[in-house]
C-alpha cells in the first residue's frame, strides 16, 4: 500500500578526478524525482491480529521505502567542466549520485515515519467502519538504515 509520495528537485554536483595532473571533471545537474513510502500488508499474519470484545489490535509491518527514482523529463544538466570527452559517462555517474541523494533526502525528511502515520489515518476509519470495533495499531520500530523493499 503506497502511503506517501515525495517530489524532489535536487541540485547535485558530481566531481571526479581522472588524472592527477588535470583539473577534476565536474557535472552539475538539477534532478527532479520522487520517493514513495509504502507498507506491505501481505506481511500481516493471523498471529498479528488480536480480537477482544470491542477492540481489534493489529501489529502492522514496518514502513518501507518502496522506490525512489529520477524523472529525466524534470531533470537538466546545468554545467559540464573538464569532462575530457567523457560527457555521457560522467552524466550517467552524476545521475546515479543524484538518485542516492534522493534516497537520503527522503529518509532525512522522515518518509518512513510519515508512511507509518498515514497507514493509521487511512486504515483505522476503514477497518472500524467494516468491523464496528475500535482498532488499535502496534507498529514495529523503524529501522535506522532501511533498505528498499525486497519486492521492488
C-alpha positions in Angstrom: 0.0 0.0 0.0 1.6 3.2 -1.2 1.0 5.8 1.5 3.4 8.7 0.9 4.9 10.3 -2.2 7.6 13.0 -2.0 8.6 15.0 -5.1 12.1 16.4 -5.2 14.2 18.9 -7.0 17.8 18.4 -6.1 20.9 20.3 -7.2 23.7 17.7 -7.4 27.4 18.5 -8.0 29.4 15.4 -9.1 33.1 15.6 -9.2 35.6 13.0 -10.4 39.4 13.2 -10.6 40.5 11.4 -13.7 44.1 12.5 -13.9 46.3 13.8 -11.1 47.8 16.5 -13.4 44.5 17.8 -14.8 41.6 19.6 -13.1 38.8 17.3 -11.8 35.8 16.7 -14.1 32.6 18.3 -12.8 28.9 17.9 -13.6 26.2 20.0 -12.0 22.6 18.9 -12.6 19.2 19.8 -11.4 17.5 16.4 -10.8 13.7 16.1 -10.4 12.4 12.9 -8.9 10.2 11.1 -6.4 10.3 8.8 -3.5 7.5 6.6 -2.3 6.8 5.1 1.2 4.7 2.0 1.5 3.6 -0.7 3.8 3.4 -4.3 2.7 0.1 -5.5 4.1 0.7 -9.0 2.8 3.2 -9.4 5.7 0.3 -9.3 8.3 -0.2 -12.8 9.6 -3.1 -14.2 11.5 -1.0 -14.0 14.7 -0.6 -10.3 14.2 -4.3 -9.7 14.8 -5.7 -9.9 18.4 -9.5 -9.8 18.9 -11.3 -8.8 22.1 -14.9 -8.0 22.7 -14.9 -4.4 21.4 -11.3 -3.9 20.2 -9.0 -5.3 17.5 -5.3 -5.0 17.9 -3.3 -5.2 14.7 0.5 -5.4 14.5 1.4 -3.5 11.4 4.5 -4.3 9.3 7.4 -1.8 9.2 7.1 1.0 6.7 9.4 0.8 3.7 10.9 3.0 1.0 9.2 1.3 -2.0 11.2 3.1 -4.6 13.0 6.3 -5.4 13.7 7.5 -9.0 14.9 10.4 -11.0 12.5 11.8 -13.6 14.7 12.6 -16.6 12.0 14.9 -18.1 12.1 17.1 -15.0 15.9 17.0 -14.8 18.6 19.0 -16.5 22.3 19.1 -16.8 23.3 22.6 -15.7 27.0 22.5 -16.2 29.9 20.4 -17.5 33.5 21.3 -16.8 36.7 19.5 -17.8 34.9 16.4 -19.0 37.7 15.4 -21.4 35.3 13.9 -23.9 33.7 11.7 -21.3 30.4 13.6 -21.1 28.0 10.7 -21.3 29.8 8.6 -18.7 30.1 11.5 -16.3 26.5 12.5 -16.7 25.4 8.9 -16.0 27.5 8.8 -12.9 26.1 12.2 -11.8 22.5 10.8 -12.2 23.4 7.8 -10.1 24.8 10.1 -7.4 21.6 12.2 -7.7 19.5 9.0 -7.2 21.4 8.2 -4.0 20.9 11.8 -2.8 17.2 11.5 -3.5 17.0 8.4 -1.2 19.0 10.2 1.5 16.7 13.3 1.3 13.6 11.2 1.6 14.9 9.4 4.7 16.1 12.7 6.2 12.6 14.1 5.7 11.2 11.2 7.7 9.3 9.5 4.9 9.1 6.3 6.9 7.6 8.0 9.9 5.0 9.7 7.6 4.2 6.4 6.0 3.5 4.9 9.4 1.2 7.8 10.4 -0.6 7.7 7.1 -1.2 4.0 7.5 -3.2 4.7 10.7 -5.1 7.7 9.2 -6.2 5.6 6.2 -6.7 2.1 7.7 -8.3 2.9 11.1 -11.5 4.5 9.9 -11.9 1.9 7.1 -11.4 -1.1 9.5 -13.6 0.5 12.2 -16.5 1.0 9.8 -16.2 -2.6 8.5 -15.9 -4.3 11.9 -17.8 -1.9 14.2 -15.0 -2.3 16.7 -12.3 0.0 17.9 -9.0 -0.6 16.0 -5.6 -0.2 17.7 -2.3 -0.5 15.9 1.1 -1.6 17.1 4.0 -0.5 15.0 7.3 -2.2 14.5 10.3 0.1 15.3 11.5 1.9 12.2 14.9 0.7 11.1 17.9 3.1 11.3 19.2 2.0 7.9 16.2 1.0 5.9 16.7 -0.8 2.6 14.5 -0.8 -0.5 11.6 -3.2 -0.1 12.8 -6.6 -1.5 9.9 -7.0 -4.0 10.6 -3.7 -5.7 
